[in-house]
Amino acid sequence: MNWDDSGFLLSKNRYNENSLIAEMFTKEHGKVIGIIFGGTSKKIKNYLQIGNNLHLNFSSKSENKIGYFKVEILKAESPYFFDYKQKLLCISSAMHLIKILTAESQKNINLYSLIENFFIILKNDNWIKNYIFWELELFKVLGYHIEFENLVDKKIVDNKLQYISKSSSEKKIVPNFLINKEKNSEDLETLLDGLKIVGDYLDKTILKPNNLNQPFSRIHFINTLK
């Protein structure tokens, strides 16, 4: 089996002294795992940054055996953010979510386009808010759609509109911007509340039913925002 494709680097781990095992999310073949021979060499390792977009030549003797990648850089996405620690951690978090939430060899062109859009979002001023909606769109593309407006009750507190979750076990205030998507929200505390609400949904609806834990990379990213 042999094919050419483009893909984003989701993860990499040392295989031996000179090689890496890498996971890519590709345009035509979904998530694929393969070995990159010479992946630790100076010639290649500089562009094997998590999130980078690569041209891939994949070969494998059979579908049941791990294959091999030959890689060339298409677009160095991550180096653009080397001076922005929080955004680099956001890249790590996003790619890790895709890694753990996707099955191998399942093409999803909408998800591939979503990854392309992710790097555009990071270059915007209001990137944290946009990233929150990016996560929700990721869950939707993977089959987990949530409409917060159907899960809350409206309440007026001190002449301000609040949205309170309908959960009988725990009442939570849902940030207004998650309901009214056009509402501007540049207050960091409000955005952190939004990340927590989305993280709670991720845990209860997606991760725990599949015996998964919230990635440390996401937790670490959020902690750097505080």
C-alpha positions as CSV (number, residue, x, y, z in Angstrom):
1,M,0.0,0.0,0.0
2,N,1.4,3.4,-1.0
3,W,-0.2,6.8,-1.2
4,D,0.6,10.5,-1.1
5,D,-1.4,13.0,1.0
6,S,-1.1,16.1,3.2
7,G,-1.5,16.0,7.0
8,F,-1.0,17.7,10.3
9,L,1.4,16.3,12.8
10,L,-0.6,15.3,16.0
11,S,2.1,13.6,18.0
12,K,5.6,12.2,17.8
13,N,7.5,9.7,20.0
14,R,11.0,8.4,19.7
15,Y,11.1,4.9,18.1
16,N,14.8,4.3,18.2
17,E,17.9,6.4,18.1
18,N,17.2,7.8,14.6
19,S,13.5,7.3,14.1
20,L,10.1,8.5,15.3
21,I,6.6,7.1,15.5
22,A,4.3,9.9,14.3
23,E,0.5,10.3,14.2
24,M,-0.9,12.5,11.4
25,F,-4.3,13.7,10.6
26,T,-4.5,13.5,6.8
27,K,-6.9,15.0,4.3
28,E,-7.8,11.8,2.4
29,H,-7.0,9.0,4.9
30,G,-7.9,10.4,8.4
31,K,-5.6,9.7,11.3
32,V,-2.6,7.5,10.4
33,I,0.3,6.2,12.4
34,G,3.7,5.6,10.9
35,I,7.4,5.5,11.4
36,I,9.6,8.4,10.2
37,F,13.1,7.0,9.6
38,G,15.7,9.7,10.3
39,G,13.1,11.7,12.1
40,T,15.6,12.8,14.8
41,S,18.1,14.1,12.2
42,K,18.9,17.8,11.9
43,K,17.6,17.8,8.3
44,I,14.0,16.7,9.3
45,K,13.4,17.3,13.0
46,N,13.3,21.1,12.7
47,Y,10.0,20.9,10.8
48,L,8.5,18.0,12.7
49,Q,6.8,20.4,15.1
50,I,3.4,19.5,16.5
51,G,0.7,21.1,14.2
52,N,2.9,21.6,11.2
53,N,1.3,20.7,7.8
54,L,3.3,18.2,5.9
55,H,3.4,16.4,2.5
56,L,3.4,12.7,3.2
57,N,4.3,9.6,1.3
58,F,3.1,6.6,3.2
59,S,4.0,3.0,2.5
60,S,3.0,-0.2,4.2
61,K,3.3,-3.9,3.4
62,S,-0.2,-4.6,4.7
63,E,-3.0,-2.9,6.5
64,N,-2.2,-4.8,9.6
65,K,1.4,-3.6,9.9
66,I,2.6,-0.1,10.8
67,G,3.7,1.8,7.8
68,Y,6.4,4.4,7.0
69,F,6.3,8.1,6.3
70,K,8.5,10.1,4.0
71,V,7.8,13.8,4.8
72,E,8.3,17.2,3.4
73,I,7.2,20.5,4.9
74,L,4.1,22.2,3.3
75,K,3.5,24.9,5.8
76,A,5.3,25.5,9.1
77,E,2.4,26.5,11.3
78,S,3.8,26.2,14.8
79,P,7.0,28.2,14.4
80,Y,4.9,31.3,13.8
81,F,3.9,31.1,17.4
82,F,7.3,30.3,19.0
83,D,7.3,33.6,20.9
84,Y,3.7,33.0,22.3
85,K,3.8,30.3,24.9
86,Q,0.1,30.2,25.5
87,K,-0.6,29.8,21.8
88,L,1.9,27.0,21.5
89,L,0.2,25.2,24.4
90,C,-3.1,25.8,22.7
91,I,-1.7,24.0,19.6
92,S,-0.6,21.1,21.8
93,S,-4.0,20.9,23.4
94,A,-5.9,21.0,20.2
95,M,-3.8,18.4,18.4
96,H,-4.0,16.1,21.5
97,L,-7.8,16.4,21.5
98,I,-7.8,15.3,17.8
99,K,-5.4,12.5,18.6
100,I,-7.5,10.9,21.3
101,L,-11.0,11.6,19.9
102,T,-10.5,10.2,16.4
103,A,-10.2,6.7,15.1
104,E,-7.6,5.5,12.7
105,S,-8.1,5.6,8.9
106,Q,-11.5,7.5,9.0
107,K,-11.5,10.3,6.5
108,N,-13.1,13.5,7.7
109,I,-12.6,16.4,5.4
110,N,-14.6,18.7,7.7
111,L,-12.2,18.0,10.5
112,Y,-9.2,18.6,8.2
113,S,-10.6,22.0,7.3
114,L,-11.3,22.7,10.9
115,I,-7.6,22.2,11.7
116,E,-6.7,24.6,8.9
117,N,-9.0,27.2,10.4
118,F,-7.5,26.7,13.8
119,F,-4.3,28.3,12.8
120,I,-6.1,31.3,11.4
121,I,-8.0,31.7,14.7
122,L,-4.7,31.8,16.6
123,K,-3.6,34.9,14.7
124,N,-6.7,36.8,15.7
125,D,-6.9,39.3,18.6
126,N,-9.9,37.5,20.2
127,W,-8.3,34.1,19.8
128,I,-9.3,32.6,23.2
129,K,-13.0,33.1,22.6
130,N,-12.7,31.8,19.1
131,Y,-10.8,28.8,20.3
132,I,-13.6,27.9,22.7
133,F,-16.0,27.9,19.8
134,W,-13.5,25.9,17.8
135,E,-13.5,23.2,20.4
136,L,-17.3,23.1,20.3
137,E,-17.2,22.8,16.5
138,L,-14.6,20.0,16.9
139,F,-17.0,18.1,19.1
140,K,-19.9,18.7,16.6
141,V,-17.8,17.4,13.7
142,L,-17.1,14.3,15.7
143,G,-20.8,13.7,16.4
144,Y,-21.2,15.5,19.8
145,H,-23.3,18.5,19.2
146,I,-24.3,20.8,22.1
147,E,-26.7,23.8,22.1
148,F,-26.2,25.5,25.4
149,E,-29.4,27.6,24.9
150,N,-31.4,24.3,25.3
151,L,-29.7,23.5,28.6
152,V,-30.2,26.7,30.5
153,D,-32.8,28.9,32.2
154,K,-32.8,32.7,32.0
155,K,-32.6,34.7,35.2
156,I,-32.3,38.4,36.0
157,V,-29.7,39.1,38.7
158,D,-28.9,42.7,39.7
159,N,-30.5,43.8,36.5
160,K,-28.3,41.6,34.4
161,L,-29.3,38.6,32.4
162,Q,-27.8,35.3,33.5
163,Y,-28.1,31.8,32.1
164,I,-28.3,29.0,34.7
165,S,-27.8,25.4,33.8
166,K,-30.9,23.2,34.2
167,S,-29.0,20.4,35.8
168,S,-30.7,19.2,38.9
169,S,-27.5,18.1,40.5
170,E,-25.4,21.3,40.1
171,K,-26.5,24.7,39.1
172,K,-23.8,26.5,37.1
173,I,-23.7,30.0,35.5
174,V,-23.1,29.6,31.8
175,P,-21.3,32.6,30.4
176,N,-23.5,34.7,28.2
177,F,-21.2,34.6,25.2
178,L,-21.8,30.8,24.9
179,I,-25.5,31.5,24.3
180,N,-25.3,34.8,22.5
181,K,-22.4,34.0,20.2
182,E,-22.2,37.5,18.8
183,K,-21.7,39.0,22.2
184,N,-18.2,40.3,22.6
185,S,-16.3,38.9,25.6
186,E,-12.7,40.0,26.2
187,D,-12.8,39.5,30.0
188,L,-10.3,36.8,30.8
189,E,-12.2,35.5,33.8
190,T,-15.4,35.1,31.7
191,L,-13.4,33.3,29.0
192,L,-11.9,30.9,31.6
193,D,-15.4,30.2,32.9
194,G,-16.3,29.3,29.3
195,L,-13.3,27.0,29.0
196,K,-14.4,25.3,32.2
197,I,-18.0,24.8,31.1
198,V,-16.8,23.3,27.8
199,G,-14.3,21.1,29.6
200,D,-17.0,19.8,31.9
201,Y,-19.1,18.9,28.8
202,L,-16.1,17.2,27.3
203,D,-15.5,15.2,30.4
204,K,-19.1,14.0,31.0
205,T,-20.3,13.5,27.4
206,I,-17.2,12.4,25.5
207,L,-14.2,11.4,27.7
208,K,-15.6,9.5,30.7
209,P,-18.1,7.4,28.6
210,N,-15.0,6.3,26.6
211,N,-12.8,5.8,29.6
212,L,-10.6,8.7,28.7
213,N,-9.2,11.5,30.9
214,Q,-9.0,15.2,30.0
215,P,-5.6,15.7,28.4
216,F,-3.0,17.3,30.6
217,S,-2.1,19.5,27.7
218,R,-5.5,21.2,27.8
219,I,-5.3,21.6,31.6
220,H,-1.8,23.1,31.3
221,F,-2.9,25.5,28.6
222,I,-5.8,26.8,30.7
223,N,-3.6,27.2,33.7
224,T,-1.2,29.4,31.8
225,L,-4.1,31.8,31.1
226,K,-4.9,32.4,34.7
